[in-house]
Amino acid sequence: MNKKIPLLLFIIVCILDLIGIYLEQSILISIAKPLLMITLFWYYAVNAKRVNKLLITGLFFSFLGDVLLLGTGDLYFILGLLFFLIAHVFYIIMVVKLLKSTKLSQVLIASIPYLFIFYFLLSILYSGLGDMKIPVIVYAITITVLGISSLSLFLQNKTKTHLVLVFGVLIFIISDSVLALNMFYKEQAIYPLLIISTYVIAQYLICRFVLLNEK
C-alpha cells in the first residue's frame, strides 16, 4: 500500500472538519473530528519502523478528547480537558526519555518563553475562569512543561528534526491558548477555525518528529 494514502486521508479529514466548522454543520464535524487522530495514527503506523507506545497512547487520549469535546456542557469539557492533559503527560514522558544529561542553563533558557506565555495567558484569563481555575491552571502547567522539555531537547541536540518537535509543541500551545481565550475571555468567529487548524498541524508535527527521529 502507498504510504502516502493515510496522510492524504488525514488531510482530507482535516479539511472536512474545517468546512464543517466554517459552515456550522454539526453532522460533518461529528463525522470528521473522530477521524482526525485515527487517520494520523494510520499514517504513523504505516511509516514507523518501530512502535512508539508513548506517541500512540498520546494519540489515543487525544482521540478521546476530540470525541468528548463534541459534547456540550461542563462535564464534556472537563473530561475532554482531562484526556488531553493525559495525552500531554505521555508526550512529556516521550520527550524526557530522549533527554540525556541536560544542563541546568539549557532548562532555564528553555523555560523563559514558555513561562512568559503561561504568565501572560493566565493574567488575561484568570478573572474569567470561575470554577475552572484549578483545572485550567493544572492543564497550563502541564503543557508548559511539555514546551520546556521540547525546547530543552532541541538545545541539547540542535538538529532540524528536533526543531520539528519544538514547532509542533509550540503550535499545540497556541491551539490550546486560542481555545482558552474563546471559552473564558472573548469569543471570536475565527477562533474555532484557528483552534482546529493549529491542533492538527501540531499533532502531525509531533508525529512527524517521532518518525524522523527513528532514522
ChimeraX commands (.cxc) that place a marker at each C-alpha (Angstrom):
marker #1 position 0.00,0.00,0.00 radius 0.5
marker #1 position 1.19,3.52,-0.79 radius 0.5
marker #1 position 2.39,5.03,2.49 radius 0.5
marker #1 position 1.15,8.47,1.41 radius 0.5
marker #1 position -2.51,7.38,1.32 radius 0.5
marker #1 position -3.09,7.69,5.12 radius 0.5
marker #1 position -1.55,11.18,5.09 radius 0.5
marker #1 position -3.80,12.17,2.20 radius 0.5
marker #1 position -6.84,10.88,4.10 radius 0.5
marker #1 position -5.71,12.77,7.21 radius 0.5
marker #1 position -5.51,15.99,5.18 radius 0.5
marker #1 position -8.95,15.33,3.66 radius 0.5
marker #1 position -10.50,14.73,7.09 radius 0.5
marker #1 position -8.87,17.93,8.40 radius 0.5
marker #1 position -10.35,19.91,5.51 radius 0.5
marker #1 position -13.79,18.36,6.03 radius 0.5
marker #1 position -13.67,19.25,9.72 radius 0.5
marker #1 position -12.71,22.84,8.91 radius 0.5
marker #1 position -15.51,23.06,6.33 radius 0.5
marker #1 position -17.95,21.71,8.91 radius 0.5
marker #1 position -16.84,24.34,11.42 radius 0.5
marker #1 position -17.00,27.15,8.88 radius 0.5
marker #1 position -20.46,26.14,7.67 radius 0.5
marker #1 position -21.58,25.22,11.20 radius 0.5
marker #1 position -22.56,21.73,10.07 radius 0.5
marker #1 position -22.56,19.67,13.26 radius 0.5
marker #1 position -23.09,16.37,11.42 radius 0.5
marker #1 position -20.00,16.87,9.26 radius 0.5
marker #1 position -17.98,17.87,12.35 radius 0.5
marker #1 position -19.21,14.82,14.25 radius 0.5
marker #1 position -18.05,12.56,11.42 radius 0.5
marker #1 position -14.72,14.25,10.69 radius 0.5
marker #1 position -13.39,15.07,14.15 radius 0.5
marker #1 position -13.13,11.48,15.49 radius 0.5
marker #1 position -11.31,10.54,12.29 radius 0.5
marker #1 position -8.53,13.10,12.80 radius 0.5
marker #1 position -6.41,11.04,15.18 radius 0.5
marker #1 position -7.48,7.75,13.59 radius 0.5
marker #1 position -6.07,8.74,10.19 radius 0.5
marker #1 position -2.98,10.31,11.79 radius 0.5
marker #1 position -2.35,7.09,13.70 radius 0.5
marker #1 position -2.75,5.15,10.45 radius 0.5
marker #1 position -0.17,7.45,8.83 radius 0.5
marker #1 position 2.23,6.81,11.71 radius 0.5
marker #1 position 1.59,3.05,11.75 radius 0.5
marker #1 position 2.40,2.50,8.06 radius 0.5
marker #1 position 5.55,4.66,8.20 radius 0.5
marker #1 position 7.02,3.69,11.57 radius 0.5
marker #1 position 9.99,1.33,11.73 radius 0.5
marker #1 position 9.28,0.57,15.38 radius 0.5
marker #1 position 6.38,1.17,17.72 radius 0.5
marker #1 position 6.47,4.24,19.97 radius 0.5
marker #1 position 3.92,3.33,22.61 radius 0.5
marker #1 position 4.05,6.76,24.23 radius 0.5
marker #1 position 3.12,8.53,21.00 radius 0.5
marker #1 position 0.35,6.02,20.28 radius 0.5
marker #1 position -1.07,6.47,23.77 radius 0.5
marker #1 position -0.94,10.24,23.36 radius 0.5
marker #1 position -2.82,9.99,20.08 radius 0.5
marker #1 position -5.39,7.67,21.68 radius 0.5
marker #1 position -6.15,10.08,24.52 radius 0.5
marker #1 position -6.25,12.94,22.02 radius 0.5
marker #1 position -8.85,10.93,20.10 radius 0.5
marker #1 position -10.89,10.54,23.30 radius 0.5
marker #1 position -10.54,14.27,23.93 radius 0.5
marker #1 position -11.79,15.07,20.43 radius 0.5
marker #1 position -14.83,12.84,20.92 radius 0.5
marker #1 position -15.67,14.26,24.35 radius 0.5
marker #1 position -15.38,17.86,23.16 radius 0.5
marker #1 position -18.09,17.13,20.62 radius 0.5
marker #1 position -20.50,17.10,23.55 radius 0.5
marker #1 position -21.99,20.19,25.16 radius 0.5
marker #1 position -21.81,21.22,28.79 radius 0.5
marker #1 position -19.17,21.49,31.50 radius 0.5
marker #1 position -18.85,17.74,32.10 radius 0.5
marker #1 position -17.89,17.02,28.49 radius 0.5
marker #1 position -15.43,19.91,28.51 radius 0.5
marker #1 position -13.79,18.80,31.77 radius 0.5
marker #1 position -13.47,15.20,30.58 radius 0.5
marker #1 position -12.12,16.37,27.23 radius 0.5
marker #1 position -9.61,18.58,29.04 radius 0.5
marker #1 position -8.62,15.63,31.24 radius 0.5
marker #1 position -7.97,13.35,28.27 radius 0.5
marker #1 position -5.85,15.98,26.52 radius 0.5
marker #1 position -3.94,16.56,29.75 radius 0.5
marker #1 position -3.20,12.82,29.89 radius 0.5
marker #1 position -2.10,12.93,26.24 radius 0.5
marker #1 position 0.32,15.75,27.07 radius 0.5
marker #1 position 1.69,13.77,30.01 radius 0.5
marker #1 position 2.56,10.89,27.68 radius 0.5
marker #1 position 4.17,13.32,25.24 radius 0.5
marker #1 position 6.20,14.78,28.13 radius 0.5
marker #1 position 7.40,11.31,29.13 radius 0.5
marker #1 position 8.29,10.61,25.49 radius 0.5
marker #1 position 10.38,13.78,25.26 radius 0.5
marker #1 position 12.02,13.47,28.69 radius 0.5
marker #1 position 13.14,9.93,27.86 radius 0.5
marker #1 position 15.09,11.37,24.94 radius 0.5
marker #1 position 16.85,13.92,27.13 radius 0.5
marker #1 position 20.32,12.99,28.29 radius 0.5
marker #1 position 22.33,14.96,30.81 radius 0.5
marker #1 position 20.66,18.31,30.21 radius 0.5
marker #1 position 22.44,21.32,31.67 radius 0.5
marker #1 position 20.51,23.49,34.11 radius 0.5
marker #1 position 21.34,26.52,31.97 radius 0.5
marker #1 position 19.60,24.90,28.98 radius 0.5
marker #1 position 16.47,24.22,31.02 radius 0.5
marker #1 position 16.44,27.79,32.33 radius 0.5
marker #1 position 16.82,29.21,28.82 radius 0.5
marker #1 position 14.08,26.88,27.54 radius 0.5
marker #1 position 11.79,27.96,30.40 radius 0.5
marker #1 position 11.85,31.68,29.61 radius 0.5
marker #1 position 9.49,31.82,26.58 radius 0.5
marker #1 position 7.03,29.25,27.94 radius 0.5
marker #1 position 6.85,30.76,31.42 radius 0.5
marker #1 position 6.19,34.11,29.76 radius 0.5
marker #1 position 3.34,32.59,27.71 radius 0.5
marker #1 position 1.98,30.90,30.85 radius 0.5
marker #1 position 2.01,34.14,32.86 radius 0.5
marker #1 position 0.68,36.32,30.04 radius 0.5
marker #1 position -2.20,33.99,29.19 radius 0.5
marker #1 position -3.28,33.42,32.78 radius 0.5
marker #1 position -3.16,37.14,33.52 radius 0.5
marker #1 position -5.75,37.58,30.76 radius 0.5
marker #1 position -7.90,34.57,31.61 radius 0.5
marker #1 position -7.76,34.35,35.40 radius 0.5
marker #1 position -10.71,36.60,36.26 radius 0.5
marker #1 position -12.99,34.74,33.86 radius 0.5
marker #1 position -12.11,31.16,34.83 radius 0.5
marker #1 position -14.55,30.86,37.75 radius 0.5
marker #1 position -14.78,27.25,38.96 radius 0.5
marker #1 position -12.40,26.17,36.20 radius 0.5
marker #1 position -9.38,27.93,37.73 radius 0.5
marker #1 position -7.66,24.83,39.09 radius 0.5
marker #1 position -8.26,22.53,36.07 radius 0.5
marker #1 position -7.12,25.21,33.61 radius 0.5
marker #1 position -4.03,26.11,35.66 radius 0.5
marker #1 position -3.05,22.43,36.00 radius 0.5
marker #1 position -3.50,21.98,32.26 radius 0.5
marker #1 position -1.48,25.13,31.53 radius 0.5
marker #1 position 1.34,23.91,33.78 radius 0.5
marker #1 position 1.36,20.54,32.02 radius 0.5
marker #1 position 1.63,21.94,28.51 radius 0.5
marker #1 position 4.22,24.47,29.72 radius 0.5
marker #1 position 6.34,21.55,30.94 radius 0.5
marker #1 position 5.94,19.94,27.52 radius 0.5
marker #1 position 7.12,23.15,25.88 radius 0.5
marker #1 position 10.15,23.45,28.17 radius 0.5
marker #1 position 11.03,19.78,27.65 radius 0.5
marker #1 position 10.85,20.01,23.85 radius 0.5
marker #1 position 12.96,23.17,23.69 radius 0.5
marker #1 position 15.48,21.67,26.14 radius 0.5
marker #1 position 15.76,18.64,23.84 radius 0.5
marker #1 position 16.42,20.93,20.88 radius 0.5
marker #1 position 19.06,22.92,22.77 radius 0.5
marker #1 position 20.74,19.64,23.62 radius 0.5
marker #1 position 20.77,18.32,20.04 radius 0.5
marker #1 position 20.28,21.35,17.77 radius 0.5
marker #1 position 19.00,19.39,14.76 radius 0.5
marker #1 position 16.25,20.13,12.25 radius 0.5
marker #1 position 14.44,17.00,13.42 radius 0.5
marker #1 position 14.23,18.29,16.99 radius 0.5
marker #1 position 13.14,21.68,15.70 radius 0.5
marker #1 position 10.09,19.94,14.18 radius 0.5
marker #1 position 9.10,18.89,17.72 radius 0.5
marker #1 position 9.62,22.42,19.06 radius 0.5
marker #1 position 7.31,23.87,16.42 radius 0.5
marker #1 position 4.77,21.10,16.95 radius 0.5
marker #1 position 4.54,21.71,20.68 radius 0.5
marker #1 position 4.54,25.50,20.29 radius 0.5
marker #1 position 1.67,25.30,17.80 radius 0.5
marker #1 position -0.17,22.97,20.20 radius 0.5
marker #1 position 0.20,25.61,22.91 radius 0.5
marker #1 position -1.14,28.24,20.51 radius 0.5
marker #1 position -4.13,26.00,19.76 radius 0.5
marker #1 position -4.90,25.47,23.44 radius 0.5
marker #1 position -4.39,29.16,24.17 radius 0.5
marker #1 position -6.87,30.20,21.49 radius 0.5
marker #1 position -9.34,27.63,22.85 radius 0.5
marker #1 position -8.99,29.12,26.32 radius 0.5
marker #1 position -9.41,32.66,25.02 radius 0.5
marker #1 position -12.53,31.62,23.13 radius 0.5
marker #1 position -14.07,29.93,26.17 radius 0.5
marker #1 position -13.03,32.16,29.05 radius 0.5
marker #1 position -12.23,35.57,27.62 radius 0.5
marker #1 position -13.97,36.61,24.41 radius 0.5
marker #1 position -15.47,34.52,21.63 radius 0.5
marker #1 position -14.40,35.28,18.08 radius 0.5
marker #1 position -15.83,33.74,14.90 radius 0.5
marker #1 position -12.34,32.91,13.60 radius 0.5
marker #1 position -11.21,31.12,16.77 radius 0.5
marker #1 position -12.76,27.66,16.11 radius 0.5
marker #1 position -11.02,27.51,12.73 radius 0.5
marker #1 position -7.71,28.56,14.29 radius 0.5
marker #1 position -8.08,26.02,17.09 radius 0.5
marker #1 position -8.55,23.04,14.77 radius 0.5
marker #1 position -6.07,24.11,12.09 radius 0.5
marker #1 position -3.28,24.62,14.65 radius 0.5
marker #1 position -4.28,21.46,16.53 radius 0.5
marker #1 position -3.96,19.15,13.52 radius 0.5
marker #1 position -0.70,20.79,12.40 radius 0.5
marker #1 position 0.72,20.35,15.90 radius 0.5
marker #1 position -0.26,16.70,16.16 radius 0.5
marker #1 position 1.14,15.99,12.71 radius 0.5
marker #1 position 4.48,17.67,13.54 radius 0.5
marker #1 position 4.83,15.72,16.79 radius 0.5
marker #1 position 4.09,12.52,14.89 radius 0.5
marker #1 position 6.50,13.55,12.13 radius 0.5
marker #1 position 9.24,14.20,14.68 radius 0.5
marker #1 position 8.92,10.65,16.03 radius 0.5
marker #1 position 9.21,9.23,12.51 radius 0.5
marker #1 position 12.21,11.41,11.63 radius 0.5
marker #1 position 13.90,10.59,14.93 radius 0.5
marker #1 position 13.85,6.89,14.01 radius 0.5
marker #1 position 16.24,7.47,11.11 radius 0.5
marker link #1:1,2 radius 0.2
marker link #1:2,3 radius 0.2
marker link #1:3,4 radius 0.2
marker link #1:4,5 radius 0.2
marker link #1:5,6 radius 0.2
marker link #1:6,7 radius 0.2
marker link #1:7,8 radius 0.2
marker link #1:8,9 radius 0.2
marker link #1:9,10 radius 0.2
marker link #1:10,11 radius 0.2
marker link #1:11,12 radius 0.2
marker link #1:12,13 radius 0.2
marker link #1:13,14 radius 0.2
marker link #1:14,15 radius 0.2
marker link #1:15,16 radius 0.2
marker link #1:16,17 radius 0.2
marker link #1:17,18 radius 0.2
marker link #1:18,19 radius 0.2
marker link #1:19,20 radius 0.2
marker link #1:20,21 radius 0.2
marker link #1:21,22 radius 0.2
marker link #1:22,23 radius 0.2
marker link #1:23,24 radius 0.2
marker link #1:24,25 radius 0.2
marker link #1:25,26 radius 0.2
marker link #1:26,27 radius 0.2
marker link #1:27,28 radius 0.2
marker link #1:28,29 radius 0.2
marker link #1:29,30 radius 0.2
marker link #1:30,31 radius 0.2
marker link #1:31,32 radius 0.2
marker link #1:32,33 radius 0.2
marker link #1:33,34 radius 0.2
marker link #1:34,35 radius 0.2
marker link #1:35,36 radius 0.2
marker link #1:36,37 radius 0.2
marker link #1:37,38 radius 0.2
marker link #1:38,39 radius 0.2
marker link #1:39,40 radius 0.2
marker link #1:40,41 radius 0.2
marker link #1:41,42 radius 0.2
marker link #1:42,43 radius 0.2
marker link #1:43,44 radius 0.2
marker link #1:44,45 radius 0.2
marker link #1:45,46 radius 0.2
marker link #1:46,47 radius 0.2
marker link #1:47,48 radius 0.2
marker link #1:48,49 radius 0.2
marker link #1:49,50 radius 0.2
marker link #1:50,51 radius 0.2
marker link #1:51,52 radius 0.2
marker link #1:52,53 radius 0.2
marker link #1:53,54 radius 0.2
marker link #1:54,55 radius 0.2
marker link #1:55,56 radius 0.2
marker link #1:56,57 radius 0.2
marker link #1:57,58 radius 0.2
marker link #1:58,59 radius 0.2
marker link #1:59,60 radius 0.2
marker link #1:60,61 radius 0.2
marker link #1:61,62 radius 0.2
marker link #1:62,63 radius 0.2
marker link #1:63,64 radius 0.2
marker link #1:64,65 radius 0.2
marker link #1:65,66 radius 0.2
marker link #1:66,67 radius 0.2
marker link #1:67,68 radius 0.2
marker link #1:68,69 radius 0.2
marker link #1:69,70 radius 0.2
marker link #1:70,71 radius 0.2
marker link #1:71,72 radius 0.2
marker link #1:72,73 radius 0.2
marker link #1:73,74 radius 0.2
marker link #1:74,75 radius 0.2
marker link #1:75,76 radius 0.2
marker link #1:76,77 radius 0.2
marker link #1:77,78 radius 0.2
marker link #1:78,79 radius 0.2
marker link #1:79,80 radius 0.2
marker link #1:80,81 radius 0.2
marker link #1:81,82 radius 0.2
marker link #1:82,83 radius 0.2
marker link #1:83,84 radius 0.2
marker link #1:84,85 radius 0.2
marker link #1:85,86 radius 0.2
marker link #1:86,87 radius 0.2
marker link #1:87,88 radius 0.2
marker link #1:88,89 radius 0.2
marker link #1:89,90 radius 0.2
marker link #1:90,91 radius 0.2
marker link #1:91,92 radius 0.2
marker link #1:92,93 radius 0.2
marker link #1:93,94 radius 0.2
marker link #1:94,95 radius 0.2
marker link #1:95,96 radius 0.2
marker link #1:96,97 radius 0.2
marker link #1:97,98 radius 0.2
marker link #1:98,99 radius 0.2
marker link #1:99,100 radius 0.2
marker link #1:100,101 radius 0.2
marker link #1:101,102 radius 0.2
marker link #1:102,103 radius 0.2
marker link #1:103,104 radius 0.2
marker link #1:104,105 radius 0.2
marker link #1:105,106 radius 0.2
marker link #1:106,107 radius 0.2
marker link #1:107,108 radius 0.2
marker link #1:108,109 radius 0.2
marker link #1:109,110 radius 0.2
marker link #1:110,111 radius 0.2
marker link #1:111,112 radius 0.2
marker link #1:112,113 radius 0.2
marker link #1:113,114 radius 0.2
marker link #1:114,115 radius 0.2
marker link #1:115,116 radius 0.2
marker link #1:116,117 radius 0.2
marker link #1:117,118 radius 0.2
marker link #1:118,119 radius 0.2
marker link #1:119,120 radius 0.2
marker link #1:120,121 radius 0.2
marker link #1:121,122 radius 0.2
marker link #1:122,123 radius 0.2
marker link #1:123,124 radius 0.2
marker link #1:124,125 radius 0.2
marker link #1:125,126 radius 0.2
marker link #1:126,127 radius 0.2
marker link #1:127,128 radius 0.2
marker link #1:128,129 radius 0.2
marker link #1:129,130 radius 0.2
marker link #1:130,131 radius 0.2
marker link #1:131,132 radius 0.2
marker link #1:132,133 radius 0.2
marker link #1:133,134 radius 0.2
marker link #1:134,135 radius 0.2
marker link #1:135,136 radius 0.2
marker link #1:136,137 radius 0.2
marker link #1:137,138 radius 0.2
marker link #1:138,139 radius 0.2
marker link #1:139,140 radius 0.2
marker link #1:140,141 radius 0.2
marker link #1:141,142 radius 0.2
marker link #1:142,143 radius 0.2
marker link #1:143,144 radius 0.2
marker link #1:144,145 radius 0.2
marker link #1:145,146 radius 0.2
marker link #1:146,147 radius 0.2
marker link #1:147,148 radius 0.2
marker link #1:148,149 radius 0.2
marker link #1:149,150 radius 0.2
marker link #1:150,151 radius 0.2
marker link #1:151,152 radius 0.2
marker link #1:152,153 radius 0.2
marker link #1:153,154 radius 0.2
marker link #1:154,155 radius 0.2
marker link #1:155,156 radius 0.2
marker link #1:156,157 radius 0.2
marker link #1:157,158 radius 0.2
marker link #1:158,159 radius 0.2
marker link #1:159,160 radius 0.2
marker link #1:160,161 radius 0.2
marker link #1:161,162 radius 0.2
marker link #1:162,163 radius 0.2
marker link #1:163,164 radius 0.2
marker link #1:164,165 radius 0.2
marker link #1:165,166 radius 0.2
marker link #1:166,167 radius 0.2
marker link #1:167,168 radius 0.2
marker link #1:168,169 radius 0.2
marker link #1:169,170 radius 0.2
marker link #1:170,171 radius 0.2
marker link #1:171,172 radius 0.2
marker link #1:172,173 radius 0.2
marker link #1:173,174 radius 0.2
marker link #1:174,175 radius 0.2
marker link #1:175,176 radius 0.2
marker link #1:176,177 radius 0.2
marker link #1:177,178 radius 0.2
marker link #1:178,179 radius 0.2
marker link #1:179,180 radius 0.2
marker link #1:180,181 radius 0.2
marker link #1:181,182 radius 0.2
marker link #1:182,183 radius 0.2
marker link #1:183,184 radius 0.2
marker link #1:184,185 radius 0.2
marker link #1:185,186 radius 0.2
marker link #1:186,187 radius 0.2
marker link #1:187,188 radius 0.2
marker link #1:188,189 radius 0.2
marker link #1:189,190 radius 0.2
marker link #1:190,191 radius 0.2
marker link #1:191,192 radius 0.2
marker link #1:192,193 radius 0.2
marker link #1:193,194 radius 0.2
marker link #1:194,195 radius 0.2
marker link #1:195,196 radius 0.2
marker link #1:196,197 radius 0.2
marker link #1:197,198 radius 0.2
marker link #1:198,199 radius 0.2
marker link #1:199,200 radius 0.2
marker link #1:200,201 radius 0.2
marker link #1:201,202 radius 0.2
marker link #1:202,203 radius 0.2
marker link #1:203,204 radius 0.2
marker link #1:204,205 radius 0.2
marker link #1:205,206 radius 0.2
marker link #1:206,207 radius 0.2
marker link #1:207,208 radius 0.2
marker link #1:208,209 radius 0.2
marker link #1:209,210 radius 0.2
marker link #1:210,211 radius 0.2
marker link #1:211,212 radius 0.2
marker link #1:212,213 radius 0.2
marker link #1:213,214 radius 0.2
marker link #1:214,215 radius 0.2
view
